[in-house]
């Protein structure tokens, strides 16, 4: 047994792992620090003349990729309108629709749901909650926009919705929503 004085630390000796022949070297325990990173050429386009720019453009041609056609928005439209009615009923948070609504529509829907919640709190609880059902949808597509009318049944009452969808970044987004 070795005798050590309490409170004194023994120096530790750190030894690297010996390498075996034919094995890749071990990775360092911490990544190396990158002080300077240079991607591509040192020259800027401001320094280059027209011949150099044409040479650079010819070296890396940009291929035009075809834009995939947008899918049929009918099912998405029905789902989003049903979810919007559920937001107004207080069954769903409006943030769940952020992906399919423009920021303006989302903000207006959130505010309307808040006002309806405050009014419902003073009136008392409503009748039993049945799921919202889409009864009919008619959609007309015109290029990058689509307009639809949707009839939904909400708590035994039929409501109509008018919707305008716009293509943004390769997907449909609801730009206008009017509920009756």
ABEGO torsion letter per residue (X at the ends): XBBBBBGBBBBBBBBBBBBBBGBBBBBBABBBBBABBBBEBABBAAABBAAAAAAAAAABBBBBBBBBBBBBAAAAAAAAAAAAAAAAAGABBAAAAAAABBAAAAAAAAAAAAAAAAAAAAAEBBBBBBBBBBABBBBBBBEABBBBBBBBBBGGBBBBBBBBBBBBGGBBBBABBBBX
